[in-house]
Structure formats: C-alpha cells, structure tokens
Amino acid sequence: MTDTSRKPAARAEAAEDLSTGSGAPLANERTLEQALGLQVRSLRRDLDLTVSDVASAAGISVGMLSKIENGLISPSLATLQSIATVLNVPISTLFSSFEEKRDCSFVPAGQGVHIERRGTKVGHQYELLGHALGGEVAVEPYLITLSEEAVPYTGFRHAGVEFIHMLTGEVVYRHGDRAYHLRPGDSLLFDSAATHGPEELVVRPMTYLSIIIYPRAPER
C-alpha cells in the first residue's frame, strides 16, 4: 500500500524550492483567457488600433473586447476568428502566448548601451546593462563610471526608487539632506524623488551599480 501521508509536505517543499529568500509573492499562473487577452491587446497596439477600432471591425461591442483583453471571458471561436481577421493574423497566433514565456534581457560583458553625460555631468559614463521588456514596472540597471574629469552633481531627481552598490573608488553620495560615504561593497537604497547624486568624488575613477525602478505610465 502506498504511503500518501507525506505527499502534502512534499508538495509544500517543492513549492518552497521555487521561491527565493525574497519576500515577493509567488507568481500566479496565467490562464488561457488571460494569455489570449494579452496577445490580442499586444497585436492591436502593434497595429496602432484602438479598442473601438477593432471591436467595430470585428462586429462586437467595445465592452466585450475589453473583457477579452482583460481575460475576463472565454470568447467563442467565431468571435476569435473575427478578431484575428481584423488583426490580420491566423487564429492560432492568438493562442501562441499561452506557452510559458517570461521577459529576459541578456547583455554580454562590455556590450551594454553606453550613455555619455555632457554639460554639468561631464565624465559620468552610463552603461545600460539590460531592460525590462514589459510589465507594470520598469527596471533600468546601469554600470556607472565617474572618470578623472568627472565633477560632482547632486541634482538628479526622478520617480521610483534607486539602489546603488559601490564597486570601486569612493564617493560621498548626497540624498536629500543627508550624505553617505560609500566605499567598495557599500550599498544605498533610496526614494529617488528626492534630489540625489555624487557630492564629493573622494577616489577617482570610480564605478558603481545603479538600479532604477519605477512604475510605467499606463498604456492606452
């Protein structure tokens, strides 16, 4: 006879194996309706069409198309065929995103997008190490190098939060009314709506990792 008493515990352990030390909740599995809705919305936006444009051409109400895009209903095959025709794709394309696909950005060493600062921020070199391809939150990871010619600048201010991890050199970093002396291995996490930036360049050149996270503007 098979012992089933340990199965719930085994399932719990398996679920724990999929998590990390983070406090982030587990990701919800995407339903077929949600995947279908996201695909319809993506294709519609690629064609620069409004909900009203597609609904009218497909012969359905704006409310129905809105519910389809939000994964709230299971449309009939006839309705999906009408939408696919308007979007100029095979009906099978509408289901393609149901396969497990998650954003991933890979940047080989030294091949990030380089941004050279000018004016008051001369000598501030930014290398964009990746980017979030979608979702409600934008993430911008930068490798920042302040060269020998760099000058202090404490006027940065933007939405979201920023995380800094010092790699080489030393800097006194200003955030609002406080300053922090950062050495290799030190980290700083702060609300980036307050003015911030390197106030005193103690040891140059210096490099640090900067990750900026902010909510994306709502799309139409």
C-alpha positions in Angstrom: 0.0 0.0 0.0 1.3 3.4 -1.0 2.0 5.9 1.9 0.3 9.1 0.9 0.7 10.8 4.3 3.8 12.7 3.1 2.5 14.0 -0.2 1.2 17.4 1.1 4.6 18.0 2.8 6.4 17.0 -0.4 4.3 19.4 -2.4 4.9 22.2 0.1 8.7 21.5 -0.1 8.5 21.6 -3.9 6.7 24.9 -3.8 9.4 26.3 -1.5 12.1 25.2 -3.9 10.6 27.5 -6.5 11.0 30.6 -4.3 14.0 32.6 -3.1 14.9 34.5 0.0 12.8 37.4 -1.3 9.5 38.3 0.3 7.9 38.6 -3.1 4.8 36.5 -3.5 4.7 33.5 -5.8 3.9 34.4 -9.4 0.3 33.5 -10.4 -0.2 31.0 -13.3 -1.6 32.7 -16.3 -4.9 31.3 -17.5 -5.7 30.7 -21.2 -8.1 33.6 -21.1 -5.5 36.0 -19.7 -2.9 34.8 -22.2 -5.3 35.2 -25.0 -6.3 38.7 -23.8 -2.7 39.9 -23.5 -2.0 38.6 -27.0 -5.0 40.4 -28.5 -4.0 43.6 -26.8 -0.4 43.4 -27.9 -1.3 42.7 -31.5 -3.9 45.6 -31.5 -1.3 48.0 -30.1 1.3 46.9 -32.7 -1.1 48.0 -35.4 -1.8 51.2 -33.5 -5.6 50.4 -33.3 -7.9 51.4 -30.5 -10.3 49.0 -28.8 -13.1 50.8 -30.6 -11.4 50.3 -34.0 -11.0 46.5 -33.6 -14.4 46.0 -31.9 -16.2 47.8 -34.7 -14.4 46.0 -37.5 -14.9 42.6 -35.7 -18.6 43.2 -35.2 -18.5 43.0 -31.4 -19.1 45.6 -28.6 -16.3 47.6 -27.1 -17.2 46.2 -23.7 -16.8 42.6 -25.0 -13.4 43.3 -26.5 -12.3 45.0 -23.3 -13.3 41.9 -21.3 -11.5 39.7 -23.7 -8.3 41.7 -23.4 -8.6 41.6 -19.6 -9.0 37.8 -19.6 -12.5 38.0 -18.0 -14.4 35.9 -20.6 -13.9 32.9 -22.9 -14.9 34.2 -26.3 -16.4 31.8 -29.0 -14.2 30.6 -31.8 -16.3 32.7 -34.2 -15.5 35.8 -32.2 -11.8 35.0 -32.1 -11.8 34.4 -35.8 -13.4 37.8 -36.4 -10.7 39.5 -34.2 -7.9 37.5 -35.9 -9.1 38.7 -39.3 -9.1 42.3 -38.2 -5.6 41.9 -36.7 -4.5 40.1 -39.9 -3.1 37.0 -38.2 -4.1 33.3 -38.1 -6.4 32.5 -35.2 -3.6 30.2 -33.9 -1.5 33.3 -33.3 -3.9 34.4 -30.6 -3.1 31.4 -28.5 0.7 31.4 -29.0 1.4 33.4 -25.9 -0.2 30.7 -23.7 3.1 28.9 -23.8 5.4 29.8 -20.9 7.2 33.0 -21.9 8.8 35.4 -19.5 10.9 38.5 -20.2 14.7 38.1 -20.1 17.4 40.5 -21.1 20.9 39.2 -21.6 23.8 41.7 -22.1 27.3 40.2 -22.6 30.1 41.9 -20.8 31.0 45.3 -22.2 28.1 45.3 -24.7 25.6 47.5 -22.8 24.3 50.7 -24.3 26.7 53.5 -23.4 25.4 56.9 -22.5 28.0 59.7 -22.2 26.9 62.7 -20.0 27.7 66.2 -21.1 27.5 69.7 -19.5 27.4 69.7 -15.7 27.6 65.9 -15.7 30.7 65.5 -17.9 32.7 62.4 -17.0 29.6 60.5 -15.9 29.5 57.4 -18.1 26.4 55.1 -18.0 26.3 51.6 -19.4 22.8 50.2 -19.5 23.1 46.5 -18.6 19.6 45.4 -19.5 15.9 46.4 -19.6 12.5 45.0 -18.6 10.6 44.2 -21.8 7.2 44.7 -20.4 5.0 44.7 -17.3 3.8 47.4 -14.9 7.3 48.2 -13.5 10.3 49.5 -15.4 13.8 48.4 -14.3 17.0 50.2 -15.5 20.3 48.7 -14.3 23.3 50.8 -15.0 27.1 50.4 -14.5 28.2 54.0 -13.8 31.8 55.1 -14.1 32.9 58.5 -12.9 36.2 59.3 -14.6 39.1 61.5 -13.5 37.4 64.5 -15.2 34.0 63.9 -13.6 32.6 66.7 -11.4 30.1 66.3 -8.6 26.3 66.6 -9.4 23.6 66.3 -6.8 20.6 67.4 -8.9 19.3 64.0 -10.0 15.6 63.6 -9.3 13.1 61.2 -10.7 10.2 58.8 -9.9 10.7 55.5 -8.2 13.4 54.0 -6.1 17.1 53.6 -6.8 19.7 51.1 -5.5 23.4 51.8 -5.6 26.2 49.3 -4.9 29.7 50.6 -4.8 32.3 48.6 -6.8 35.5 50.7 -7.0 36.7 54.1 -5.7 35.0 56.2 -3.1 32.2 58.8 -3.2 30.2 60.9 -0.8 26.7 60.5 -2.1 24.0 63.0 -1.3 20.4 62.0 -0.8 18.1 64.9 0.3 19.5 66.4 3.5 22.0 63.5 4.2 25.3 62.4 2.8 26.8 58.9 2.8 30.5 57.9 2.3 30.4 54.9 0.0 33.3 52.5 -0.3 33.6 49.3 -2.3 30.9 46.9 -1.0 28.6 49.6 0.4 25.0 49.9 -0.8 22.4 52.6 -0.7 18.6 52.2 -1.4 16.6 55.3 -1.5 13.5 57.1 -2.7 14.7 58.8 -5.9 12.0 61.6 -5.8 14.4 63.5 -3.5 17.4 65.2 -5.1 20.5 63.0 -5.1 23.9 62.4 -6.6 27.6 62.3 -6.0 28.6 65.2 -3.9 32.3 64.6 -3.3 34.4 62.4 -5.6 36.9 61.0 -3.0 38.7 58.4 -5.1 38.5 58.6 -8.9 37.9 56.9 -11.2 35.0 55.0 -9.5 32.3 52.6 -10.6 29.0 51.6 -9.0 26.0 49.7 -10.0 22.8 51.7 -10.1 19.4 50.1 -10.5 16.4 52.4 -11.0 12.9 51.0 -10.6 9.7 53.0 -11.4 6.1 52.4 -12.5 5.4 52.5 -16.2 3.0 55.1 -17.5 -0.4 53.5 -18.2 -0.8 52.5 -21.8 -3.9 53.3 -23.8 
